[in-house]
Amino acid sequence: MAKLSDSDNLHQHISKQFDNELLDIRSRVLFLGGLVEEQIESAVKALIEGDVELANRVIKDDDKVNLMEVSIDEECTQILALRQPNARDLRLVVIVIKTIIDLERIGDEAKRIARYAIDLTNHPANYTQLIELEQLAEHVRSLLHDALNAFSRMDVDAALKVVQDDKLIDMEYESIMRKQIAHIMEDPQSTPVSLDIMWSSRSLERIGDRACNICEYVIYYAKGKIIRHISIEQVERDLQIE
C-alpha cells in the first residue's frame, strides 16, 4: 500500500483539525487502494489456480470495499459542508471523491474475475491461455500500484508515466482477444473457456483504464488541468510550456 510522502506540501490551515481531516481522507484512499490491490491479486490467483474458495472470498470481501467507499464519501461531504474549502483544497476533496469511485469499480472488476474463475472450473483453460492472462494481470496490478503511488505524492511525472504505460496494457489485451477469437473459430467447443478468458481480460483492461483516471485526477490537483480527451503528447507539451 502506498504511503503519503513526508514532503507533502498541503496548505497549512488555521484549523489544525482541518489539516488532519484532509490528511485522513488521503490516507484512507490509499488504504482502500491497498484493499483493492489485494482483491485483484486474489481474484487472479483464484482464476489461475482454479481455487473456488478463494474466488468466493473475493466476492464476499467486495462488501468491505463498498462500505469503505461510502464512508470516505460521507467524510468528504462533511468537509464540503462544514469547511467551505478554498480552491486548492476543494480540488483535493473532488479528486478523492472521484478516486474512490474508480477504486470501488476496480473492486467490482475483481469480483467479476472471481466469478469467471468459478466458471472456469467447469471447463478448465489450457496453460498458454492462463499464462498470457497472468502476465496481463501482473502488468495491470503494477500499473494500479504506480497510480496509487503517484496519488500519494501528487506526482505529475509519475502520473504521466502511468498513462503512457497503459498503452502496453491495451496492446496485451488486444493480443489476448485476437487469440481467443481464433481459438473459437478453430474449435467451437472451446467457446466457453475462451469467453471467460476474454471477459477476464476485459476486466483487467478496465482496471488499467481506472488507474489512468486516478492519474488524471493527480494532474488536475497539481496543475488545475483537466486532461480527459487530450492526447498524452499534448498534455506533455502543455506541462512543459508551464
Secondary structure, 3 states (H helix, E strand, C coil): CCCCCCCCCCCCCCCHHHHHHHHHHHHHHHHHHHHHHHHHHHHHHHHHHCCHHHHHHHHHHHHHHHHHHHHHHHHHHHHHHHHCCCHHHHHHHHHHHHHHHHHHHHHHHHHHHHHHHHHHCCCCCCHHHHHHHHHHHHHHHHHHHHHHHHHHHCCHHHHHHHHHHHHHHHHHHHHHHHHHHHHHHHCHHHHHHHHHHHHHHHHHHHHHHHHHHHHHHHHHHHHCCCCCCCCHHHHHHHHHHC
